[in-house]
Amino acid sequence: MSRYDLIVLGAGSAARDGARKAAADYGARVALVERTRWGGSCPNVACKPTKAYIVAADLVRDLRLLAPRLGLDAPPDRVQLGGVRAWKDGLKKAQEKWVAELQSNGFDTYEGEATFVDATTVRVGGEELSADRVLVATGSRTAVPPIPGLDTIDWLDHVTALDLDELPDSLLVLGAGPVGLEFAQIFARFGSRVTLVQTADRISPRSDADATSALTDALEADGVDVRTSSGVAKLEGRTARLLDGTIVDAERVLLASGRSPNTEELNLDALGVRIERGAIQVDEHMRTSVEGIWAAGDVTGEHQFTPIAQYQARIAIDDMFGESAASADYEILPTSIFTDPELGAVGLTEHDARERGLDFDTAIHPVAHVTRSQYVAETHGLYKLVFETGSRRILGVHVVSRNASDVVYGLSLALRAGITVDDLAAAHHVYPSWSEGVKAAAEKANAERVRA
């Protein structure tokens, strides 16, 4: 049996950040166990490869729309998907290189399925590893909805869709969260006929309603057929019967209706680790219900984003080895959906503020009134501020524009500092930039106060 200071199950964002911190800050001897992809989903099949496709799709859109105005040749109606895939694959790091880099950093690597023998012992193949501290960071996978007929077709998800060499003539996307929205737009811009189905009454239902309305308009302008308040009742080959009785014909179906944490094979139930809806339950220090076992990342079901996985892992490591670990705080969390335009957000939505019983107001500035939008012929988007009426403190910022992710990230620090809408209105800004729409919205809120 091999003995370690820390065993990390997984090799994704949370696992690698946790391992590095444990070794660098606490001198820990660390073992990493991975069964599928060294490096995890983000660099191999999720964040980075998907964003490569988004860049390609944005380029196609801009050339298609702007090339005739600039005297350039427009791209063909359909993209040669094999070329895009080859370019994407060329950006990825080989699995052998991942392993070599991890080992060069001083980690022992074990490839295979991990199973807990007890709270301090993990079996991988024919080997047993032991440690007083175990970090579970096994990630998540595509959730498969119980749709009759789904098991009879070769459905796609965010992994297999990136391996296609031929563009499907038609694509049905199930789910309008970040993955579904991004892939719907990518394939529509590439030349597929795309139908997007969402059970909620609007896309990205946790986002601000005005923001999702603006993004819906942008998607429909790209040719995406957005169907909300619906779902698939049954699949029969290329035919999908929706819950509202309508029929959608699609060559391929892409699942994007959620994620399932990877916990089943770990034998956590036998140890007494508390799991709800497949996710490992953790406290503010990432501790599970069993002493000596922590969890971080998608496997916790809590804000399944790469930066949050890293954040949680660092908290867990400090709690394992340190004396005064921070508590997890998700109150001010910038997020983005990387469509074009992006939907970036930080803080409370209008709905959130209302649910909390706050006295608030809003200010909106359309993206079409920002100079930068003219260069790319973008008419869909907005800048929305949610602010407390008494203190004028900014409660939330919601941006639908290009580079919205960068805009809201900068403002997350401002929200934490308690900035007011009048502070934003008085601040200097860069012209012409996408961020200036935030100042314009704040000026509207300031003008309303003066008129009152």
C-alpha positions in Angstrom: 0.0 0.0 0.0 1.3 3.5 -1.0 1.0 6.2 1.6 0.3 9.9 0.8 -0.5 13.1 2.6 -3.3 13.7 0.1 -5.2 11.6 -2.5 -7.0 13.6 -5.1 -9.7 11.8 -7.2 -9.8 13.4 -10.6 -7.4 15.5 -12.7 -9.5 18.4 -13.7 -9.5 22.0 -12.6 -10.4 21.4 -9.0 -8.1 18.4 -8.7 -5.0 20.0 -10.2 -5.4 23.3 -8.4 -5.9 21.5 -5.1 -2.9 19.2 -5.7 -0.6 22.2 -6.6 -1.7 24.2 -3.6 -1.2 21.2 -1.2 2.3 20.6 -2.6 3.4 24.2 -2.9 1.9 25.6 0.3 2.1 22.6 2.6 4.8 20.4 1.2 2.3 17.5 0.8 3.0 14.3 -1.1 0.1 14.0 -3.5 -1.4 11.2 -5.6 -3.7 12.0 -8.5 -6.2 9.4 -9.8 -7.9 9.8 -13.1 -10.1 7.4 -15.1 -11.0 9.3 -18.3 -9.1 12.5 -19.2 -6.0 13.9 -17.7 -6.5 17.6 -17.4 -10.3 17.1 -17.0 -13.1 18.4 -19.1 -12.4 22.1 -19.4 -9.2 21.9 -21.6 -10.1 18.7 -23.4 -13.8 18.7 -24.2 -15.5 21.7 -22.6 -14.4 25.3 -22.0 -11.4 25.6 -24.4 -12.5 23.5 -27.4 -16.0 25.0 -27.2 -14.7 28.5 -27.2 -12.6 27.6 -30.3 -15.8 26.7 -32.1 -17.4 30.0 -30.8 -14.5 32.0 -32.3 -15.0 30.2 -35.6 -18.7 30.8 -35.6 -18.3 34.5 -34.7 -15.8 34.9 -37.6 -18.3 33.3 -40.0 -21.0 35.6 -38.8 -18.9 38.7 -39.2 -17.6 37.8 -42.6 -21.1 36.8 -43.8 -22.6 40.1 -42.6 -19.7 42.6 -43.1 -17.7 41.2 -46.0 -20.0 42.6 -48.8 -19.8 46.0 -47.2 -16.0 45.9 -47.2 -15.6 44.5 -50.7 -14.5 41.1 -49.4 -15.8 37.6 -50.4 -18.4 36.2 -48.1 -17.9 32.7 -46.7 -20.0 29.8 -48.0 -23.4 29.1 -46.5 -22.1 25.9 -44.9 -18.8 25.5 -43.0 -16.5 22.6 -43.6 -16.7 21.2 -40.1 -13.8 18.9 -40.5 -11.4 21.9 -40.9 -12.8 23.5 -37.7 -12.4 20.3 -35.8 -8.8 19.8 -37.0 -7.9 23.4 -35.9 -9.6 22.8 -32.5 -7.8 19.5 -32.0 -4.5 21.3 -32.7 -5.1 23.6 -29.7 -5.4 20.7 -27.3 -2.6 19.2 -25.1 -1.9 15.5 -25.6 -2.8 13.1 -22.8 0.8 12.0 -22.5 1.9 15.6 -22.0 -0.6 16.1 -19.3 0.7 13.1 -17.4 4.3 14.1 -17.9 3.7 17.6 -16.6 1.9 16.3 -13.5 4.6 13.9 -12.7 7.3 16.6 -13.3 5.5 18.6 -10.7 6.1 15.8 -8.2 2.7 14.1 -8.2 2.2 10.4 -8.5 -0.4 9.6 -11.1 -2.7 6.5 -11.2 -5.0 5.8 -14.1 -8.2 3.9 -13.4 -11.4 3.7 -11.6 -11.2 4.8 -7.9 -13.2 3.1 -5.2 -13.1 3.9 -1.5 -12.3 0.9 0.7 -12.7 3.1 3.8 -12.3 6.8 4.6 -8.6 6.7 4.3 -8.0 4.0 1.7 -8.7 4.1 -2.1 -8.4 1.2 -4.5 -7.3 1.8 -8.1 -7.1 -1.3 -10.1 -5.0 -3.7 -8.1 -3.4 -1.0 -6.0 -4.4 0.5 -2.7 -3.5 4.1 -1.7 -3.8 5.5 1.8 -4.0 9.1 3.1 -5.6 10.9 6.0 -7.0 13.4 3.5 -8.9 12.7 0.3 -10.3 15.3 -2.1 -13.0 14.1 -4.4 -13.0 16.1 -7.6 -14.4 13.7 -10.1 -16.4 16.2 -12.1 -19.7 15.7 -13.9 -21.1 14.3 -17.2 -24.1 15.0 -19.4 -27.4 14.3 -17.8 -29.5 12.0 -19.9 -33.3 12.9 -19.6 -35.8 10.0 -19.5 -37.3 10.6 -23.0 -38.9 7.7 -24.7 -36.9 6.7 -27.8 -33.7 8.6 -26.7 -31.9 5.3 -26.2 -32.6 4.3 -29.8 -30.7 7.2 -31.4 -27.0 8.2 -31.5 -27.5 11.5 -29.5 -24.8 14.1 -29.2 -23.5 16.1 -26.2 -20.9 18.9 -25.8 -18.2 16.2 -26.2 -19.3 14.2 -29.2 -20.6 17.3 -31.1 -17.0 18.6 -31.1 -15.9 15.3 -32.9 -18.2 15.6 -35.9 -16.5 16.0 -39.3 -19.8 16.6 -41.2 -22.2 19.3 -40.4 -25.7 18.0 -39.8 -28.4 19.5 -42.0 -30.6 19.9 -38.9 -30.0 19.8 -35.2 -32.4 19.7 -32.2 -30.9 21.1 -29.0 -32.5 20.0 -25.7 -31.9 22.6 -23.0 -31.3 26.4 -23.1 -28.6 26.8 -20.4 -25.1 27.9 -21.4 -24.1 24.7 -23.2 -27.3 24.5 -25.2 -27.3 28.2 -26.1 -23.7 28.2 -27.2 -24.0 25.1 -29.4 -27.3 26.2 -30.9 -25.7 29.4 -32.1 -22.5 27.7 -33.2 -24.2 25.2 -35.5 -26.8 27.7 -36.8 -23.9 30.0 -37.9 -22.1 27.1 -39.4 -25.1 26.3 -41.5 -27.3 23.8 -39.7 -31.1 24.3 -39.2 -31.3 24.5 -35.5 -34.3 24.1 -33.1 -33.7 24.9 -29.5 -36.2 23.4 -27.0 -36.5 24.6 -23.3 -39.0 23.4 -20.7 -38.9 26.8 -18.8 -40.8 29.8 -20.2 -37.5 31.5 -21.3 -33.9 30.6 -22.1 -31.4 30.7 -19.2 -34.2 31.1 -16.6 -31.8 32.0 -13.8 -30.5 35.1 -15.8 -32.3 38.4 -15.8 -35.5 38.3 -17.8 -34.6 41.4 -19.9 -31.2 40.0 -20.6 -32.6 36.7 -21.8 -35.1 38.5 -24.0 -32.3 40.4 -25.7 -30.3 37.2 -26.2 -33.3 35.4 -27.6 -33.7 38.1 -30.2 -30.0 37.7 -31.2 -30.3 33.9 -31.5 -33.4 34.1 -33.6 -31.6 36.6 -35.8 -29.0 33.9 -36.4 -31.8 31.5 -37.5 -32.2 29.5 -34.3 -35.8 28.4 -33.8 -36.3 29.0 -30.0 -39.1 26.9 -28.5 -39.7 27.7 -24.8 -42.4 26.2 -22.4 -41.9 22.9 -24.2 -39.9 19.7 -24.2 -39.6 16.4 -26.1 -42.4 13.9 -25.3 -41.0 11.2 -27.6 -38.3 10.5 -30.2 -38.8 8.3 -33.2 -35.7 8.3 -35.4 -35.4 11.8 -36.9 -38.8 12.9 -35.6 -39.3 14.5 -32.2 -42.8 15.0 -30.8 -42.8 18.0 -28.5 -45.0 18.3 -25.4 -47.1 20.9 -27.1 -48.0 18.4 -29.9 -45.8 19.9 -32.6 -43.3 17.9 -34.6 -39.6 18.7 -35.2 -37.6 16.8 -37.7 -33.9 16.7 -36.9 -30.9 14.8 -38.3 -29.1 14.9 -34.9 -30.2 15.6 -31.3 -27.9 17.3 -28.8 -28.4 16.9 -25.1 -27.7 20.0 -23.0 -30.3 19.9 -20.2 -28.0 19.5 -17.2 -25.0 17.8 -15.6 -24.8 14.6 -13.5 -22.0 14.5 -10.8 -19.7 11.5 -11.2 -20.2 9.7 -7.8 -21.7 6.3 -8.5 -18.5 4.2 -8.7 -16.8 5.7 -5.6 -18.7 3.6 -3.0 -19.5 6.8 -1.0 -22.8 5.5 0.3 -21.0 2.7 2.2 -18.9 5.3 3.9 -21.9 7.4 4.9 -21.0 10.4 2.7 -24.2 12.4 2.2 -25.4 12.7 -1.4 -28.4 14.5 -2.7 -29.6 14.2 -6.3 -26.3 12.7 -7.1 -24.2 15.5 -5.7 -21.8 15.3 -2.8 -23.0 17.6 0.0 -20.3 19.9 1.5 -20.2 22.6 4.1 -18.6 26.1 3.6 -15.1 24.5 3.9 -15.8 21.7 1.4 -16.0 19.1 4.1 -18.3 16.1 3.4 -20.2 14.3 6.1 -17.3 12.0 6.7 -14.2 13.2 8.4 -11.1 13.2 6.2 -13.0 13.5 2.9 -13.5 16.8 1.1 -15.1 17.5 -2.3 -14.8 20.3 -4.8 -16.0 21.2 -8.3 -18.9 19.9 -10.3 -19.2 16.8 -8.1 -20.7 19.1 -5.4 -23.4 20.3 -7.8 -22.6 23.9 -6.6 -22.1 26.5 -9.3 -20.5 24.2 -11.9 -17.9 26.6 -13.4 -14.2 26.1 -13.7 -13.2 29.1 -11.5 -15.5 27.9 -8.8 -14.0 24.4 -8.9 -10.6 26.0 -8.4 -11.9 28.3 -5.7 -13.5 25.4 -3.8 -10.3 23.2 -4.1 -8.2 26.0 -2.6 -10.6 26.4 0.3 -10.6 22.6 0.9 -6.7 22.4 0.9 -6.4 25.2 3.4 -9.0 23.5 5.6 -7.1 20.2 5.4 -3.7 21.6 6.2 -4.1 25.1 7.6 -5.7 26.5 10.7 -7.9 29.3 9.4 -9.5 28.4 6.1 -11.8 30.8 4.5 -15.5 30.0 4.1 -17.0 29.7 0.6 -18.8 32.8 -0.5 -20.8 32.9 -3.7 -22.8 36.1 -3.1 -21.0 38.1 -5.8 -20.3 35.7 -8.6 -19.6 37.0 -12.1 -20.8 34.6 -14.8 -21.1 34.6 -18.6 -22.8 32.7 -21.4 -20.4 32.8 -24.3 -22.9 33.3 -27.1 -22.5 36.3 -29.4 -23.5 38.7 -27.9 -22.4 37.3 -24.5 -24.7 37.4 -21.5 -22.6 38.5 -18.6 -24.0 39.0 -15.1 -22.9 39.7 -11.5 -25.1 40.3 -8.5 -28.9 40.2 -8.2 -31.4 40.0 -11.0 -34.5 42.0 -10.9 -36.4 38.9 -9.8 -33.9 38.2 -7.0 -34.2 41.7 -5.7 -38.0 41.4 -5.7 -37.9 38.0 -3.9 -35.7 39.5 -1.2 -38.2 42.3 -0.6 -35.7 45.0 -1.5 -36.8 48.5 -2.6 -35.0 48.8 -6.0 -35.1 50.3 -9.4 -33.5 49.5 -12.7 -31.8 51.4 -15.6 -31.3 50.0 -19.1 -29.2 51.2 -22.1 -29.5 49.4 -25.4 -26.3 48.0 -27.0 -27.3 49.5 -30.4 -26.6 53.0 -28.9 -23.0 52.1 -28.1 -20.6 53.1 -30.9 -18.7 49.7 -31.0 -21.9 48.0 -32.0 -21.9 49.8 -35.3 -18.7 48.2 -36.4 -20.1 44.7 -36.2 -23.7 45.6 -37.0 -24.9 44.4 -33.7 -28.4 45.6 -32.7 -29.4 43.0 -30.0 -28.2 43.6 -26.5 -28.4 45.8 -23.4 -26.8 47.1 -20.2 -29.0 46.7 -17.2 -28.4 48.0 -13.7 -30.4 46.8 -10.6 -29.9 49.2 -7.7 -31.3 50.0 -4.3 -33.4 53.1 -4.4 -32.5 54.5 -0.9 -28.7 53.9 -0.8 -28.4 53.8 -4.6 -26.1 50.8 -4.2 -25.7 48.6 -7.2 -27.3 45.2 -6.6 -26.7 43.7 -10.0 -25.3 44.3 -13.5 -26.5 42.4 -16.5 -24.8 42.9 -19.9 -25.7 41.4 -23.3 -22.9 42.5 -25.6 -19.6 41.4 -27.0 -17.0 41.1 -24.2 -19.8 41.1 -21.6 -17.7 38.6 -19.6 -14.9 41.2 -19.2 -17.3 44.0 -18.4 -19.0 42.2 -15.5 -15.8 40.7 -14.1 -14.4 44.2 -13.5 -17.7 45.3 -11.9 -17.7 42.4 -9.5 -15.1 44.1 -7.4 -17.1 47.3 -7.5 -20.2 45.5 -6.2 -18.2 44.0 -3.4 -17.1 47.5 -2.4 -20.7 48.8 -2.4 -20.4 51.2 -5.3 -23.5 53.3 -6.1 -25.2 53.9 -9.4 -24.1 57.5 -9.1 -20.5 56.5 -8.7 -20.8 54.6 -12.0 -22.4 57.6 -13.7 -19.6 59.9 -12.5 -16.7 57.5 -13.4 -14.4 58.0 -16.4 -14.8 55.5 -19.2 -13.0 54.4 -22.3 -14.5 55.4 -25.7 -15.3 53.6 -27.9 -15.6 50.5 -25.9 -18.3 47.9 -25.1 -18.1 48.8 -21.4 -19.3 52.3 -21.9 -22.9 51.1 -22.0 -22.7 50.5 -18.2 -21.9 54.2 -17.6 -24.7 55.2 -20.0 -27.2 53.1 -18.1 -26.0 54.7 -14.8 -26.4 58.1 -16.3 -30.0 57.3 -17.1 -30.6 56.3 -13.5 -28.9 59.6 -12.3 -31.0 61.6 -14.7 -34.2 60.0 -13.4 -33.3 61.0 -9.9 -32.6 64.6 -10.9 -35.9 64.9 -12.7 -37.7 63.4 -9.7 
